[in-house]
């Protein structure tokens, strides 16, 4: 790859939104910690003793935030891998930017409706499915683009 590749709008957009998503994941980790400390329920004895809390691994509110964080950990790294490869397929700039932006916004909304202010279904399902389909779309485009090499 030449130097111009890293200056392309697709790559720069991918890098920008990857950074935003990385910070978002760190923020979700902090939400989990906040929920544990607010409710004084911890997964480890040393944390409970230090914070005058109890060991409890099934607190509903903590678990909701923790599951939102786990959902990020399951979906955002796949976006990072496939998004990086997708950027090498010479995609349309407008399509790529729309995919990256939409994925990022939907992941923020997903965390909000899952961990911050729970919404009834199908809201969470919709804001999960849209980024999932974006990632699948990028993966399919990668396969189609590179299948020509065989």
Legacy VTK file of the C-alpha trace (Angstrom):
# vtk DataFile Version 3.0
C-alpha trace
ASCII
DATASET POLYDATA
POINTS 150 float
0.000 0.000 0.000
1.260 3.435 -0.774
1.225 6.481 1.481
-1.828 7.906 -0.266
-3.873 4.971 1.037
-3.660 6.349 4.587
-4.722 9.793 3.388
-7.840 8.536 1.636
-11.164 9.717 3.080
-12.258 6.103 3.590
-9.216 5.167 5.670
-9.213 8.397 7.634
-12.927 8.008 8.361
-12.383 4.391 9.411
-9.537 5.428 11.726
-11.568 8.285 13.215
-14.632 6.152 13.941
-12.438 3.326 15.240
-10.972 5.776 17.751
-14.442 6.953 18.755
-15.565 3.342 19.219
-12.488 2.537 21.296
-13.264 5.428 23.626
-16.914 4.363 23.695
-15.883 0.894 24.875
-13.760 2.443 27.631
-16.760 4.554 28.611
-18.964 1.474 28.809
-16.374 -0.166 31.079
-16.628 2.895 33.327
-20.426 2.566 33.319
-20.019 -0.990 34.571
-17.679 0.139 37.339
-20.034 2.962 38.276
-22.954 0.534 38.508
-20.926 -1.777 40.770
-19.801 1.031 43.078
-23.215 2.698 43.189
-24.921 -0.573 44.108
-21.961 -1.768 46.239
-22.000 -5.178 44.569
-18.770 -6.640 43.268
-17.551 -9.763 41.544
-14.411 -10.053 43.691
-14.013 -10.278 47.460
-11.138 -7.777 47.590
-13.248 -5.148 45.807
-16.178 -5.732 48.135
-14.011 -5.421 51.253
-12.249 -2.323 49.949
-15.558 -0.605 49.133
-17.675 -1.881 52.031
-19.830 -3.880 49.639
-20.826 -7.464 48.991
-19.859 -10.100 46.481
-22.806 -10.608 44.187
-22.515 -11.612 40.552
-26.175 -11.462 39.616
-27.310 -7.934 40.470
-29.822 -7.102 37.708
-28.730 -3.503 37.156
-25.013 -4.286 37.161
-25.578 -7.254 34.877
-27.511 -5.119 32.389
-24.609 -2.665 32.062
-22.056 -5.488 32.002
-23.962 -7.251 29.208
-23.999 -4.020 27.188
-20.210 -3.867 27.609
-19.856 -7.527 26.605
-21.983 -6.811 23.559
-19.497 -4.089 22.585
-16.627 -6.514 23.118
-18.311 -9.011 20.798
-19.200 -6.597 18.005
-16.795 -3.658 17.836
-13.569 -5.683 17.338
-15.219 -7.476 14.401
-16.037 -4.060 12.941
-12.393 -3.019 13.399
-11.097 -6.056 11.526
-13.649 -6.065 8.729
-13.691 -2.270 8.428
-9.918 -2.200 7.966
-10.050 -4.878 5.284
-13.108 -3.264 3.673
-11.118 -0.042 3.309
-8.674 -1.955 1.060
-11.436 -2.872 -1.407
-11.641 0.607 -2.927
-15.214 1.184 -1.729
-17.317 4.181 -2.609
-16.347 7.002 -0.250
-19.951 7.960 0.466
-20.999 4.360 1.125
-18.015 3.664 3.394
-18.502 6.869 5.373
-22.203 6.129 5.773
-21.435 2.594 6.988
-18.799 3.738 9.500
-20.927 6.607 10.816
-24.094 4.561 11.071
-22.307 1.697 12.826
-20.841 4.107 15.372
-24.079 5.984 16.059
-26.046 2.744 16.399
-23.514 1.337 18.901
-23.901 4.471 21.029
-27.678 4.214 20.844
-27.467 0.501 21.661
-25.560 1.217 24.867
-27.998 3.969 25.788
-31.134 1.859 25.314
-29.519 -1.200 26.930
-27.498 0.141 29.849
-28.427 3.764 30.537
-32.166 4.045 29.923
-33.628 0.629 29.081
-36.164 0.748 26.268
-38.628 -2.024 25.483
-38.021 -4.286 22.541
-37.802 -4.029 19.583
-35.698 -0.885 20.108
-32.577 -2.680 21.336
-32.986 -5.366 18.680
-33.141 -2.776 15.911
-30.100 -0.825 17.086
-28.197 -4.120 17.424
-29.258 -5.451 14.028
-28.302 -2.381 11.967
-24.580 -2.448 12.921
-24.605 -6.239 12.678
-25.862 -5.985 9.088
-23.279 -3.287 8.315
-20.492 -5.576 9.495
-21.933 -8.478 7.500
-22.218 -6.236 4.421
-18.552 -5.256 4.703
-17.539 -8.896 5.171
-19.516 -9.980 2.125
-18.007 -7.181 0.034
-14.517 -8.238 1.119
-15.192 -11.805 0.021
-16.620 -10.710 -3.326
-13.772 -8.263 -3.973
-10.979 -10.687 -3.114
-12.633 -13.783 -4.646
-11.507 -12.385 -7.992
-7.918 -13.205 -7.017
-8.561 -16.954 -7.276
LINES 1 151
150 0 1 2 3 4 5 6 7 8 9 10 11 12 13 14 15 16 17 18 19 20 21 22 23 24 25 26 27 28 29 30 31 32 33 34 35 36 37 38 39 40 41 42 43 44 45 46 47 48 49 50 51 52 53 54 55 56 57 58 59 60 61 62 63 64 65 66 67 68 69 70 71 72 73 74 75 76 77 78 79 80 81 82 83 84 85 86 87 88 89 90 91 92 93 94 95 96 97 98 99 100 101 102 103 104 105 106 107 108 109 110 111 112 113 114 115 116 117 118 119 120 121 122 123 124 125 126 127 128 129 130 131 132 133 134 135 136 137 138 139 140 141 142 143 144 145 146 147 148 149
